[in-house]
Amino acid sequence: MDYHTPELVAVVTYNVCQQMQENPVAVPKWHEVAMVIGTAAVETGFKDGRSITAPLFGTFGLQYEASRAFYEAFKTGKRMERFLRRKEANYAAIGWDIFSRAWLGIGGVPYIKLDQRDLRYLLTHDVRFGAAMCAWTYFNLQTEEPENINQIADMWAKIYRNGAGEPETFVKAWFDLECAALMGFIGYT
């Protein structure tokens, strides 16, 4: 889906975050949804994926190599321990089930091997895949729960931009693009 609005990004983000929880019918935590919506705001201003060019792809400004590494980790379970925080031994199967449920909206899907072209296409054109990959990036690497926009902005700079982003840029995009109103649109106050 190439053409979309900030409202569509907000609804897709809510659905993706909801599906990534242990209880996929519960309301996702405010900060989880806010991190992903804010990332779309700061990275692309909610522009569709076709208007974003390499090395960043899609509505969420995803880096190809980082996305490929996360996606390929679903085969092995590496790099998932912090996200899962569970005792089960098969991180790959659990991680893939969580990610594929968030991306496709259904569970029990066998692992889908993506070549370079497929992954670039999905990052660029599939807003739900992009939202799932963006959320996975945060949830897999975050070590604490932020309580406000400034803390979320710090996490964006640290995790999403590997220390190269300025938190003030995130905060400015959050307010300039009225992300709080989008959060209200999907039911958060």
Secondary structure, 3 states (H helix, E strand, C coil): CCCCCHHHHHHHHHHHHHHCCCCCCCCCCHHHHHHHHHHHHHHHCCCCHHHCCCCEECCCCEEHHHHHHHHHHHHHCCCCHHHHCCCCCCHHHHHHHHHHHHHHCCCCCCCCCCCHHHHHHHHHHCHHHHHHHHHHHHHHHCCCCCCCHHHHHHHHHHHHCCCCCCHHHHHHHHHHCCHHHHHHHCCCC
